[in-house]
Amino acid sequence: MQRLFGMFPTGWPGSGLLLLRLVDGGFLIRDGIAGLNTVPLTGSTIDHVIAAGAGTLLLVGLWTPFGAW
């Protein structure tokens, strides 16, 4: 039954974690897209795609441990 209820804290701690998730996810997406626009297609392209994908997962809330790793 406990799996049906989230373990997300309420109040100020929950707001702080949400803000942290939004800022980190937005930064990863921005960094990944900016890197794709400036770098020629090389091996570092994969790094930028992974950064943008991890930021998207972090914002959406899916696979959060993987996105925050």
ABEGO torsion letter per residue (X at the ends): XAAABBABBBEAAAAAAAAAAAAAAAAAAAAAAAAAAABBBBAAAAAAAAAAAAAAAAAAGBGAAAAAX
